Amino acid sequence: MLNISKKPINKTVDLSKYTNSQRVFHREHYKQYNRFLAVFALVLLIILFLPWTQIVSGEGNVTTLTPDQRPQTIQSPIPGRIEKWYVKEGEYVNKGDTILHISEIKNEYFDPLLVSRTGQQIDAKNMSVKSYEEKVKALNTQINALNTERQLKLSQARNKLLQSKLKVESDSIDLEAAKTNIGIAERQYERVVTLEKEGLKAITDVEEKRLKLQETQAKLISQENKLLTSINEVINAEIEINRISAEYADKVSKAQSEMFTAQSNQFDTSAQVTKLENERSNYEMRTEMYYLRAPQNGIINSAIRGGIGETFKEGERLVGIMPAGYDMAVETFVAPIDLPLIYPDAKVRIQFDGWPAIVFSGWPNVSYGTYGGKVVAIENFISDNGKYRVLIAPDPEAEEWPTDVRVGSGAFTMALLEDVPIWFELWRKLNGFPPNYYQPNNLDAKVGSK
């Protein structure tokens, strides 16, 4: 009770005669309490100077160390209809084992003999290509023969032209000789006529010379006609050469045009053959896709699309599979403010969900149920949850991770940082400061070596 009364009881009433008052007022229990407080304060002061390991905590889940060991789904690259299942959920399969048989749902692939009939089309097109090749060869032979014949005809025409020119020269010489003869005949005739008038020649001599003059004149006219004929022959020979050149040029051009048309048809048919071969290869590969096979050894997790006769689109997930052999790892997420404190090969303590553990965050060595790990990869870009992803692998120098932990289970991680006094950690927590920026001395050497 508070001693606020103006008439205190201890002055008016004698309490010493009572037994309980003697037990209370004459016992020194407060001295023991003071000793307890002093010892507690001393112990608390000592605890404040004990070492405390700073940590960067994060939450994540168990995964695998390499991407090819993580759970995956099997999709069909083509749309189809489920026809038969060859596996059960939870069953172990080897790489290449058949999981599912599907059938076509597109009408252009319904024909069961599609591949063989495409092969028949390819054979027919190949025969057409060979026919065009033979036609091109025949036209090449024809063009060569026309060129040879043209050369022969031109040689013959040039020889005829040369003969005509020589004949023109010969006729020109004969014409000059005839002109000379007619001059001589005219002078002889005039001389005989003069002598006949003087009485020195008979009339028969005059008539003979007149007849010879007329014959010479006839020969001159005949020689002129021959010369004109030879000149015409030269012109005709030149015309023949031009005609032969034009005629065979037309024949060769026509044969070349037919050859180019045949080559064009050959190339077009060859392109059709290539296209058909591509289609046949696609059909064969599509036929192999009717059976979905396991990409690697693993366990069938779940059938995402079940039943018989159910249709699906291309790329749709059908079956989930978990690889059989994998190296466990933990992916955890840390806040951006703590990311500079994380570095490769940093030591990490991990607590798995569902695994019994007693955790002292500041004293990882005395914690129970946590396992050691080390950082192997740090994401360079922030994740969708606003944190950075860190991949942690088992630490070979620490205890082995439990084998019963499954991929996908949760995990709580504690990245171990610098050792500080407890009072400093309390002061940091009260002020909301981040942990001390700490990196080992050999980190730069490790980064440089990598």
C-alpha positions in Angstrom: 0.0 0.0 0.0 1.1 3.6 -0.6 2.1 5.5 2.5 0.0 8.6 1.8 -2.2 8.6 4.9 -1.6 11.5 7.5 -2.0 8.9 10.2 0.5 6.1 9.5 -0.4 2.8 11.0 3.2 1.9 11.8 3.3 4.7 14.3 0.0 4.0 16.0 0.1 0.2 15.9 2.9 -2.1 17.0 3.5 -4.7 14.4 6.5 -6.4 16.0 4.3 -8.6 18.2 2.9 -10.4 15.1 4.7 -13.5 13.7 4.4 -12.6 10.0 5.8 -9.1 10.6 8.8 -10.7 12.2 9.3 -12.9 9.2 9.0 -10.1 6.7 10.7 -7.1 8.2 13.7 -8.9 9.7 14.7 -11.0 6.5 17.3 -9.7 4.0 15.7 -11.1 0.8 16.3 -7.9 -1.1 20.0 -8.4 -0.9 19.8 -11.7 -2.9 17.6 -10.0 -5.5 20.2 -7.3 -5.9 22.9 -9.9 -6.3 20.7 -11.6 -9.0 20.3 -8.3 -10.9 24.0 -7.6 -10.7 24.9 -11.1 -12.0 22.3 -10.9 -14.8 23.6 -7.5 -15.8 27.2 -8.8 -15.9 26.1 -11.8 -18.0 24.1 -9.6 -20.3 27.1 -7.3 -20.7 29.3 -10.3 -21.5 26.8 -11.6 -24.0 26.7 -8.2 -25.8 30.4 -8.7 -26.6 30.0 -12.3 -27.9 30.6 -12.8 -31.7 27.5 -12.8 -33.9 27.6 -13.9 -37.6 25.7 -11.5 -39.9 23.6 -13.2 -42.5 21.6 -12.4 -45.6 18.5 -14.5 -45.5 16.4 -15.6 -48.4 13.6 -18.0 -49.3 13.6 -20.2 -52.3 13.2 -23.8 -53.3 15.1 -26.9 -54.3 16.1 -27.2 -57.9 18.8 -28.9 -60.0 22.3 -27.6 -60.9 21.9 -27.8 -64.7 18.8 -27.0 -66.7 18.7 -30.4 -68.5 18.1 -32.1 -65.1 15.0 -30.1 -64.1 11.4 -31.2 -64.5 10.2 -30.8 -68.0 7.1 -31.4 -70.1 6.8 -33.3 -73.3 5.0 -31.5 -76.1 3.9 -32.7 -79.5 5.2 -30.6 -82.4 2.1 -31.5 -84.5 -1.6 -31.4 -83.6 -3.2 -34.8 -83.1 -5.6 -37.1 -81.2 -4.5 -39.4 -78.4 -4.8 -43.1 -79.4 -2.9 -45.1 -76.8 -0.9 -44.7 -73.6 2.2 -46.9 -73.0 3.1 -45.6 -69.5 1.6 -44.9 -66.1 2.2 -42.0 -63.8 5.1 -42.7 -61.5 6.6 -45.2 -63.9 10.3 -45.1 -64.8 11.2 -44.8 -68.4 14.4 -45.0 -70.3 15.5 -42.6 -73.1 13.7 -43.5 -76.3 10.8 -45.4 -74.6 7.4 -44.8 -76.2 5.1 -42.8 -74.0 2.2 -42.0 -76.2 0.7 -42.8 -79.7 -1.2 -40.1 -81.5 -3.0 -39.9 -84.8 -3.6 -37.2 -87.4 -6.5 -34.7 -87.3 -5.6 -32.7 -90.5 -7.3 -34.0 -93.6 -4.3 -33.4 -95.8 -2.4 -36.1 -93.9 -5.1 -38.7 -93.6 -3.8 -40.9 -96.5 -1.9 -43.9 -95.1 0.1 -44.2 -98.3 1.0 -40.6 -98.5 4.8 -41.2 -98.3 4.8 -44.0 -101.0 2.6 -42.0 -103.3 4.8 -39.0 -102.9 7.7 -41.2 -103.8 5.9 -42.3 -107.0 5.4 -38.6 -107.9 9.1 -38.1 -107.4 10.0 -41.1 -109.7 7.7 -39.7 -112.4 9.2 -36.3 -112.1 12.7 -37.8 -112.3 11.8 -39.5 -115.5 10.6 -36.2 -116.9 13.9 -34.6 -115.9 15.8 -37.3 -117.7 13.6 -36.8 -120.8 14.3 -33.1 -120.8 18.0 -33.9 -120.4 17.9 -36.2 -123.5 16.0 -33.6 -125.4 18.6 -30.9 -124.5 21.4 -33.3 -125.6 19.6 -33.9 -128.9 19.1 -30.2 -129.5 22.7 -29.6 -128.7 23.7 -32.2 -131.3 21.3 -30.6 -133.8 22.8 -27.2 -133.2 26.3 -28.5 -133.7 25.2 -30.2 -136.9 23.6 -27.0 -138.2 26.7 -25.0 -137.4 28.9 -27.6 -139.2 26.5 -27.6 -142.2 26.5 -23.8 -142.2 30.3 -23.7 -142.3 30.3 -26.2 -145.2 27.6 -24.3 -147.1 29.4 -21.0 -146.5 32.7 -22.5 -147.7 31.0 -23.8 -150.8 29.3 -20.4 -151.5 32.6 -18.6 -150.9 34.4 -20.9 -153.3 31.7 -20.3 -155.9 32.0 -16.5 -155.3 35.8 -16.8 -155.8 35.2 -18.8 -159.0 32.8 -16.2 -160.2 35.2 -13.4 -159.5 38.0 -15.3 -161.4 35.6 -15.9 -164.3 34.8 -12.1 -164.3 38.5 -11.4 -164.6 38.9 -14.0 -167.3 35.9 -12.6 -169.2 37.3 -9.1 -168.8 40.6 -10.2 -170.3 38.8 -11.9 -173.2 36.7 -8.8 -173.7 39.8 -6.7 -173.9 41.3 -9.2 -176.4 38.1 -9.0 -178.4 38.3 -5.2 -178.5 41.8 -5.5 -179.6 40.8 -8.0 -182.3 38.0 -5.8 -183.6 40.4 -2.9 -183.9 42.8 -5.0 -185.9 40.0 -6.3 -188.1 38.7 -2.8 -188.7 42.2 -1.5 -189.8 42.7 -4.6 -192.0 39.3 -4.0 -193.6 39.9 -0.4 -194.2 43.4 -1.2 -195.7 41.9 -3.8 -198.0 39.2 -1.4 -199.1 41.8 1.2 -200.0 43.9 -1.3 -201.9 40.8 -2.5 -203.8 40.1 1.0 -204.9 43.6 1.4 -206.1 43.3 -1.9 -208.0 45.7 -3.7 -205.9 43.2 -6.1 -204.2 40.4 -8.1 -205.6 36.8 -7.7 -204.5 36.9 -11.1 -202.9 39.6 -9.9 -200.4 37.4 -7.0 -199.4 34.5 -9.3 -198.8 36.7 -11.7 -196.8 37.9 -8.9 -194.6 34.3 -7.6 -194.1 33.2 -11.1 -193.0 36.1 -11.3 -190.6 35.3 -7.9 -189.2 31.7 -8.9 -188.6 32.8 -12.1 -186.9 35.1 -10.1 -184.6 32.2 -7.8 -183.8 30.0 -10.7 -182.9 32.7 -12.2 -180.7 33.0 -8.8 -178.9 29.3 -8.7 -178.2 29.4 -12.4 -177.1 32.3 -11.6 -174.8 30.4 -8.6 -173.3 27.5 -10.9 -172.6 29.8 -13.5 -170.9 31.3 -10.7 -168.7 27.8 -9.5 -167.7 26.9 -13.1 -166.9 30.0 -13.6 -164.8 29.3 -10.4 -162.9 25.7 -11.6 -162.2 27.2 -14.9 -161.0 29.3 -13.0 -158.5 26.3 -11.1 -157.3 24.3 -14.3 -157.0 27.2 -15.9 -155.1 27.2 -13.0 -152.6 23.5 -13.2 -152.3 23.7 -17.0 -151.7 26.3 -16.5 -148.9 23.9 -14.0 -147.1 21.0 -16.4 -147.7 22.9 -19.3 -146.2 23.9 -17.2 -143.2 20.4 -16.0 -142.6 18.9 -19.5 -143.1 21.1 -21.3 -140.8 21.0 -18.5 -138.2 17.3 -18.9 -138.2 17.6 -22.7 -137.8 20.2 -22.5 -135.1 18.2 -19.8 -133.2 15.1 -22.0 -133.4 17.0 -25.0 -132.1 18.5 -22.9 -129.3 15.1 -21.6 -128.4 13.8 -25.1 -128.2 16.9 -26.1 -126.2 16.4 -23.3 -123.7 12.7 -24.2 -123.4 13.7 -27.8 -122.6 16.3 -26.6 -120.1 13.7 -24.4 -118.4 11.3 -27.3 -118.2 14.1 -29.4 -116.9 15.0 -26.9 -114.2 11.4 -26.4 -113.3 10.9 -30.2 -113.0 14.0 -30.5 -110.9 12.7 -27.9 -108.6 9.4 -29.8 -108.3 11.4 -33.0 -107.6 13.3 -31.2 -104.8 10.1 -29.8 -103.4 8.5 -33.3 -103.5 11.5 -34.8 -101.8 11.3 -32.2 -99.1 7.6 -33.0 -98.7 8.4 -36.7 -98.5 11.0 -36.1 -95.8 8.6 -34.0 -93.9 5.9 -36.7 -94.2 8.4 -39.3 -93.0 9.5 -37.2 -90.0 5.8 -36.4 -89.3 5.1 -40.1 -89.3 7.8 -40.6 -86.7 6.2 -37.9 -84.6 3.1 -40.1 -84.1 5.0 -41.8 -81.3 6.1 -39.5 -78.4 9.3 -40.9 -76.8 11.1 -40.1 -73.6 13.9 -37.5 -74.2 15.9 -38.9 -71.3 15.8 -41.4 -68.4 13.3 -40.3 -65.8 10.0 -40.8 -64.0 6.6 -39.9 -65.4 5.2 -37.2 -63.1 1.8 -36.6 -64.5 -0.3 -37.0 -67.6 -1.4 -33.4 -68.4 -3.7 -34.5 -71.1 -5.4 -37.9 -70.5 -8.0 -40.1 -72.0 -8.3 -41.7 -75.5 -9.5 -39.7 -78.5 -8.8 -36.3 -76.9 -7.4 -33.8 -79.4 -4.7 -31.2 -78.8 -2.8 -28.5 -80.6 0.8 -28.4 -81.6 3.1 -27.4 -78.8 0.6 -28.2 -76.1 2.0 -29.9 -73.0 1.0 -33.6 -72.7 3.3 -35.3 -70.2 5.5 -34.2 -67.3 8.7 -36.0 -66.7 11.3 -35.8 -64.0 14.9 -36.8 -65.0 16.3 -39.7 -63.1 19.8 -38.5 -62.3 20.3 -34.9 -61.2 22.5 -32.8 -59.0 20.5 -30.9 -56.4 20.8 -27.2 -55.9 18.8 -24.4 -54.2 17.6 -21.3 -55.9 17.0 -18.5 -53.4 16.0 -14.8 -53.8 17.6 -11.9 -52.0 16.6 -8.3 -51.8 18.5 -5.8 -54.1 20.0 -4.1 -51.0 21.7 -7.4 -50.0 22.9 -8.3 -53.5 26.3 -6.6 -53.1 27.0 -8.8 -50.1 26.6 -12.0 -52.2 29.6 -13.3 -54.1 30.6 -16.5 -55.8 31.7 -19.4 -53.5 30.1 -17.6 -50.5 29.2 -20.0 -47.7 25.5 -20.6 -47.1 23.5 -22.5 -44.5 20.3 -24.1 -45.8 17.1 -25.2 -43.9 14.8 -27.4 -45.9 11.1 -27.3 -45.5 9.8 -30.3 -43.6 13.2 -31.2 -42.2 13.6 -30.9 -38.4 16.0 -28.0 -37.6 17.0 -25.8 -34.7 18.4 -22.6 -36.1 20.5 -19.9 -34.4 21.0 -17.4 -37.1 23.9 -15.7 -35.4 25.6 -19.0 -34.4 25.4 -21.2 -37.5 27.9 -23.7 -35.9 25.6 -24.6 -33.1 22.5 -24.8 -35.3 21.0 -28.3 -35.9 19.3 -29.5 -39.1 20.9 -27.0 -41.5 23.2 -27.9 -44.3 26.1 -26.2 -46.0 26.2 -24.8 -49.5 28.1 -22.3 -51.7 27.0 -19.8 -54.2 27.7 -20.9 -57.8 25.7 -18.3 -59.8 24.1 -14.9 -59.3 21.5 -13.5 -61.7 22.3 -10.3 -63.4 18.7 -9.1 -63.9 16.0 -8.8 -61.3 13.3 -11.4 -61.2 9.5 -10.8 -61.4 9.2 -10.9 -57.6 11.5 -7.8 -57.3 14.5 -9.8 -56.0 17.6 -11.4 -57.5 18.0 -15.1 -58.0 21.0 -16.9 -56.5 21.9 -20.5 -57.3 23.4 -22.5 -54.5 25.2 -25.9 -54.8 26.2 -28.4 -52.1 29.4 -27.5 -50.3 31.8 -30.4 -50.7 33.5 -29.4 -47.4 30.2 -29.6 -45.4 27.8 -32.4 -44.6 25.9 -34.1 -47.4 22.4 -32.9 -48.2 19.6 -35.3 -47.3 18.7 -37.6 -50.2 14.9 -37.6 -49.4 14.6 -33.9 -50.2 12.6 -33.5 -53.5 13.0 -31.0 -56.2 10.6 -28.2 -55.7 10.4 -28.2 -51.9 11.0 -25.0 -50.1 14.2 -23.9 -48.5 15.4 -21.1 -46.2 18.9 -19.9 -46.8 21.4 -17.9 -44.7 24.4 -16.5 -46.4 27.2 -16.1 -43.8 28.9 -12.7 -43.7 31.2 -11.0 -41.2 31.4 -11.8 -37.4 30.5 -8.7 -35.3 29.6 -8.3 -31.6 26.0 -8.8 -30.5 25.7 -5.2 -29.4 26.7 -4.0 -32.9 24.1 -6.3 -34.5 21.4 -5.0 -32.1 22.4 -1.4 -32.9 22.3 -2.2 -36.6 18.8 -3.8 -36.3 17.5 -0.9 -34.3 18.7 1.6 -36.9 17.6 -0.4 -39.9 21.1 -0.6 -41.4 22.1 -3.3 -43.8 24.8 -5.8 -42.9 28.4 -4.8 -43.3 29.7 -4.8 -46.8 32.1 -7.8 -46.8 34.0 -9.7 -49.4 37.0 -12.1 -48.9 40.4 -10.9 -49.8 40.9 -13.6 -52.5 37.7 -12.8 -54.4 39.4 -10.5 -56.9 42.0 -13.1 -57.6 39.3 -15.7 -58.2 37.4 -13.4 -60.6 40.6 -12.6 -62.4 41.5 -16.2 -62.9 38.0 -16.9 -64.3 
